[in-house]
């Protein structure tokens, strides 16, 4: 089994976002180390739809508003996302992590 990315609390993020089991699996694969080679675009699109405001632009790109930031993603030509998109998604979810996972104050 792959390790998870050391700088991201996958379990905390999943608990804070109330994701379904399919979306949880996608998050785990995105932050697996080494990165998974078979993450399908349709699964990523579904995850992003569940987390933020997603708009398909006229040019086919996806505009995603998540955690106060906006990213524009270009769908892959094949069914699976590439390593660069994994890097981009990791960055986006890591930045949004602060919105979803808030520290407990005593």
FIKOLZA-1660 file (N, C-alpha, C; in steps of 0.1 Angstrom, whole numbers, plus 5000, padded with zeros to 4 digits):
% residues 106
   i   px   py   pz ch aa at
   1 5008 4988 5000  A  X  N
   1 5000 5000 5000  A  X CA
   1 5009 5012 5000  A  X  C
   2 5005 5022 4992  A  X  N
   2 5013 5035 4991  A  X CA
   2 5011 5043 5004  A  X  C
   3 5022 5051 5007  A  X  N
   3 5021 5060 5018  A  X CA
   3 5014 5073 5013  A  X  C
   4 5009 5081 5022  A  X  N
   4 5003 5094 5018  A  X CA
   4 5013 5105 5018  A  X  C
   5 5010 5116 5011  A  X  N
   5 5018 5127 5011  A  X CA
   5 5020 5133 5025  A  X  C
   6 5033 5135 5029  A  X  N
   6 5036 5139 5043  A  X CA
   6 5030 5152 5047  A  X  C
   7 5028 5161 5038  A  X  N
   7 5025 5175 5042  A  X CA
   7 5010 5177 5042  A  X  C
   8 5002 5167 5040  A  X  N
   8 4987 5169 5039  A  X CA
   8 4980 5158 5048  A  X  C
   9 4971 5163 5056  A  X  N
   9 4964 5154 5065  A  X CA
   9 4952 5149 5058  A  X  C
  10 4953 5138 5051  A  X  N
  10 4942 5132 5043  A  X CA
  10 4930 5129 5051  A  X  C
  11 4933 5122 5062  A  X  N
  11 4922 5118 5071  A  X CA
  11 4914 5130 5077  A  X  C
  12 4922 5140 5081  A  X  N
  12 4915 5152 5086  A  X CA
  12 4907 5159 5075  A  X  C
  13 4912 5160 5063  A  X  N
  13 4905 5166 5052  A  X CA
  13 4892 5158 5049  A  X  C
  14 4893 5145 5048  A  X  N
  14 4882 5137 5045  A  X CA
  14 4871 5138 5056  A  X  C
  15 4875 5138 5069  A  X  N
  15 4866 5139 5080  A  X CA
  15 4858 5153 5079  A  X  C
  16 4866 5163 5076  A  X  N
  16 4860 5177 5076  A  X CA
  16 4851 5179 5064  A  X  C
  17 4852 5172 5053  A  X  N
  17 4845 5175 5041  A  X CA
  17 4833 5165 5039  A  X  C
  18 4831 5155 5047  A  X  N
  18 4820 5146 5046  A  X CA
  18 4819 5140 5032  A  X  C
  19 4830 5136 5026  A  X  N
  19 4830 5130 5012  A  X CA
  19 4824 5116 5013  A  X  C
  20 4818 5112 5001  A  X  N
  20 4814 5098 5000  A  X CA
  20 4826 5089 4998  A  X  C
  21 4824 5076 4998  A  X  N
  21 4836 5067 4998  A  X CA
  21 4843 5068 4985  A  X  C
  22 4836 5070 4973  A  X  N
  22 4843 5072 4961  A  X CA
  22 4852 5084 4960  A  X  C
  23 4847 5095 4966  A  X  N
  23 4855 5107 4966  A  X CA
  23 4867 5106 4976  A  X  C
  24 4865 5099 4987  A  X  N
  24 4875 5097 4997  A  X CA
  24 4887 5089 4990  A  X  C
  25 4883 5079 4982  A  X  N
  25 4893 5071 4975  A  X CA
  25 4901 5079 4965  A  X  C
  26 4895 5088 4959  A  X  N
  26 4902 5097 4949  A  X CA
  26 4912 5106 4956  A  X  C
  27 4908 5112 4968  A  X  N
  27 4917 5120 4976  A  X CA
  27 4929 5112 4980  A  X  C
  28 4926 5100 4985  A  X  N
  28 4937 5091 4990  A  X CA
  28 4947 5088 4978  A  X  C
  29 4942 5086 4966  A  X  N
  29 4950 5083 4955  A  X CA
  29 4958 5095 4950  A  X  C
  30 4952 5107 4951  A  X  N
  30 4959 5119 4947  A  X CA
  30 4970 5122 4956  A  X  C
  31 4969 5119 4969  A  X  N
  31 4980 5122 4978  A  X CA
  31 4988 5109 4982  A  X  C
  32 4987 5099 4974  A  X  N
  32 4995 5087 4976  A  X CA
  32 5009 5090 4972  A  X  C
  33 5019 5083 4979  A  X  N
  33 5033 5085 4975  A  X CA
  33 5039 5071 4973  A  X  C
  34 5043 5068 4961  A  X  N
  34 5043 5076 4949  A  X CA
  34 5029 5078 4943  A  X  C
  35 5027 5088 4934  A  X  N
  35 5014 5091 4929  A  X CA
  35 5008 5079 4921  A  X  C
  36 4995 5078 4922  A  X  N
  36 4988 5067 4915  A  X CA
  36 4988 5071 4900  A  X  C
  37 4989 5060 4892  A  X  N
  37 4990 5062 4877  A  X CA
  37 4976 5061 4871  A  X  C
  38 4966 5058 4878  A  X  N
  38 4953 5055 4872  A  X CA
  38 4941 5062 4879  A  X  C
  39 4942 5075 4879  A  X  N
  39 4931 5083 4884  A  X CA
  39 4923 5089 4872  A  X  C
  40 4911 5085 4872  A  X  N
  40 4903 5090 4860  A  X CA
  40 4898 5104 4862  A  X  C
  41 4897 5111 4850  A  X  N
  41 4892 5125 4850  A  X CA
  41 4878 5126 4855  A  X  C
  42 4870 5116 4852  A  X  N
  42 4856 5117 4856  A  X CA
  42 4855 5116 4871  A  X  C
  43 4864 5108 4878  A  X  N
  43 4864 5108 4892  A  X CA
  43 4868 5121 4898  A  X  C
  44 4878 5127 4892  A  X  N
  44 4883 5140 4897  A  X CA
  44 4872 5150 4895  A  X  C
  45 4866 5151 4884  A  X  N
  45 4855 5160 4881  A  X CA
  45 4844 5159 4892  A  X  C
  46 4840 5147 4895  A  X  N
  46 4830 5144 4905  A  X CA
  46 4834 5149 4919  A  X  C
  47 4847 5146 4922  A  X  N
  47 4852 5151 4935  A  X CA
  47 4852 5167 4936  A  X  C
  48 4856 5173 4925  A  X  N
  48 4856 5188 4925  A  X CA
  48 4842 5193 4925  A  X  C
  49 4833 5187 4919  A  X  N
  49 4819 5191 4919  A  X CA
  49 4813 5191 4933  A  X  C
  50 4818 5181 4941  A  X  N
  50 4813 5179 4955  A  X CA
  50 4819 5189 4964  A  X  C
  51 4831 5194 4961  A  X  N
  51 4838 5203 4970  A  X CA
  51 4836 5218 4968  A  X  C
  52 4834 5221 4955  A  X  N
  52 4834 5236 4952  A  X CA
  52 4825 5239 4940  A  X  C
  53 4826 5252 4936  A  X  N
  53 4818 5256 4925  A  X CA
  53 4826 5253 4912  A  X  C
  54 4820 5245 4904  A  X  N
  54 4827 5241 4891  A  X CA
  54 4819 5246 4879  A  X  C
  55 4826 5253 4870  A  X  N
  55 4819 5258 4858  A  X CA
  55 4827 5253 4846  A  X  C
  56 4820 5248 4836  A  X  N
  56 4827 5244 4824  A  X CA
  56 4827 5256 4815  A  X  C
  57 4839 5260 4810  A  X  N
  57 4840 5272 4802  A  X CA
  57 4838 5268 4787  A  X  C
  58 4835 5278 4779  A  X  N
  58 4832 5275 4765  A  X CA
  58 4843 5268 4757  A  X  C
  59 4855 5269 4762  A  X  N
  59 4867 5262 4756  A  X CA
  59 4869 5248 4761  A  X  C
  60 4860 5243 4770  A  X  N
  60 4861 5230 4775  A  X CA
  60 4869 5229 4788  A  X  C
  61 4875 5239 4792  A  X  N
  61 4883 5239 4805  A  X CA
  61 4873 5240 4816  A  X  C
  62 4878 5236 4828  A  X  N
  62 4870 5236 4840  A  X CA
  62 4875 5247 4849  A  X  C
  63 4866 5256 4853  A  X  N
  63 4869 5266 4863  A  X CA
  63 4864 5262 4876  A  X  C
  64 4874 5260 4886  A  X  N
  64 4870 5255 4899  A  X CA
  64 4873 5266 4910  A  X  C
  65 4863 5269 4917  A  X  N
  65 4865 5278 4929  A  X CA
  65 4864 5269 4941  A  X  C
  66 4876 5269 4949  A  X  N
  66 4877 5261 4960  A  X CA
  66 4885 5268 4971  A  X  C
  67 4879 5269 4983  A  X  N
  67 4887 5275 4993  A  X CA
  67 4891 5290 4991  A  X  C
  68 4882 5297 4983  A  X  N
  68 4885 5311 4980  A  X CA
  68 4895 5313 4969  A  X  C
  69 4900 5303 4963  A  X  N
  69 4909 5304 4951  A  X CA
  69 4902 5298 4939  A  X  C
  70 4907 5303 4927  A  X  N
  70 4902 5298 4915  A  X CA
  70 4913 5291 4907  A  X  C
  71 4910 5280 4901  A  X  N
  71 4920 5273 4893  A  X CA
  71 4912 5269 4880  A  X  C
  72 4919 5269 4869  A  X  N
  72 4913 5265 4856  A  X CA
  72 4921 5253 4852  A  X  C
  73 4914 5242 4850  A  X  N
  73 4920 5229 4846  A  X CA
  73 4915 5225 4832  A  X  C
  74 4925 5220 4825  A  X  N
  74 4922 5215 4812  A  X CA
  74 4920 5200 4812  A  X  C
  75 4908 5195 4808  A  X  N
  75 4906 5180 4809  A  X CA
  75 4917 5173 4801  A  X  C
  76 4921 5161 4805  A  X  N
  76 4931 5153 4797  A  X CA
  76 4925 5148 4784  A  X  C
  77 4934 5144 4775  A  X  N
  77 4929 5139 4763  A  X CA
  77 4924 5124 4765  A  X  C
  78 4930 5117 4774  A  X  N
  78 4926 5104 4777  A  X CA
  78 4917 5103 4789  A  X  C
  79 4914 5091 4794  A  X  N
  79 4906 5090 4806  A  X CA
  79 4913 5093 4819  A  X  C
  80 4926 5092 4820  A  X  N
  80 4933 5093 4832  A  X CA
  80 4940 5107 4832  A  X  C
  81 4942 5112 4844  A  X  N
  81 4949 5125 4846  A  X CA
  81 4964 5122 4846  A  X  C
  82 4972 5132 4843  A  X  N
  82 4987 5130 4843  A  X CA
  82 4993 5135 4856  A  X  C
  83 5006 5133 4857  A  X  N
  83 5013 5137 4869  A  X CA
  83 5012 5152 4872  A  X  C
  84 5012 5160 4862  A  X  N
  84 5012 5175 4864  A  X CA
  84 4998 5179 4870  A  X  C
  85 4987 5172 4865  A  X  N
  85 4974 5175 4871  A  X CA
  85 4974 5170 4885  A  X  C
  86 4980 5159 4889  A  X  N
  86 4981 5155 4902  A  X CA
  86 4988 5165 4911  A  X  C
  87 4999 5171 4906  A  X  N
  87 5006 5182 4913  A  X CA
  87 4996 5194 4915  A  X  C
  88 4989 5198 4905  A  X  N
  88 4980 5209 4905  A  X CA
  88 4969 5207 4915  A  X  C
  89 4963 5195 4915  A  X  N
  89 4952 5191 4924  A  X CA
  89 4957 5191 4938  A  X  C
  90 4969 5185 4941  A  X  N
  90 4974 5185 4954  A  X CA
  90 4976 5199 4959  A  X  C
  91 4981 5208 4951  A  X  N
  91 4983 5222 4955  A  X CA
  91 4969 5228 4959  A  X  C
  92 4959 5226 4950  A  X  N
  92 4946 5232 4952  A  X CA
  92 4940 5227 4965  A  X  C
  93 4940 5214 4967  A  X  N
  93 4934 5208 4978  A  X CA
  93 4941 5212 4991  A  X  C
  94 4954 5213 4990  A  X  N
  94 4962 5217 5002  A  X CA
  94 4959 5231 5006  A  X  C
  95 4957 5240 4997  A  X  N
  95 4953 5254 5000  A  X CA
  95 4939 5255 5005  A  X  C
  96 4930 5246 5000  A  X  N
  96 4916 5246 5005  A  X CA
  96 4915 5239 5018  A  X  C
  97 4925 5232 5022  A  X  N
  97 4925 5224 5035  A  X CA
  97 4922 5233 5047  A  X  C
  98 4927 5245 5047  A  X  N
  98 4925 5254 5058  A  X CA
  98 4910 5259 5059  A  X  C
  99 4903 5259 5048  A  X  N
  99 4889 5262 5048  A  X CA
  99 4881 5251 5054  A  X  C
 100 4884 5238 5050  A  X  N
 100 4876 5227 5055  A  X CA
 100 4881 5222 5069  A  X  C
 101 4893 5222 5071  A  X  N
 101 4899 5216 5084  A  X CA
 101 4902 5228 5093  A  X  C
 102 4895 5230 5103  A  X  N
 102 4897 5241 5112  A  X CA
 102 4903 5235 5126  A  X  C
 103 4913 5242 5132  A  X  N
 103 4918 5236 5144  A  X CA
 103 4907 5237 5155  A  X  C
 104 4908 5228 5164  A  X  N
 104 4899 5227 5175  A  X CA
 104 4904 5237 5186  A  X  C
 105 4895 5246 5191  A  X  N
 105 4900 5255 5201  A  X CA
 105 4894 5250 5214  A  X  C
 106 4903 5250 5224  A  X  N
 106 4899 5246 5238  A  X CA
 106 4895 5258 5247  A  X  C
% end
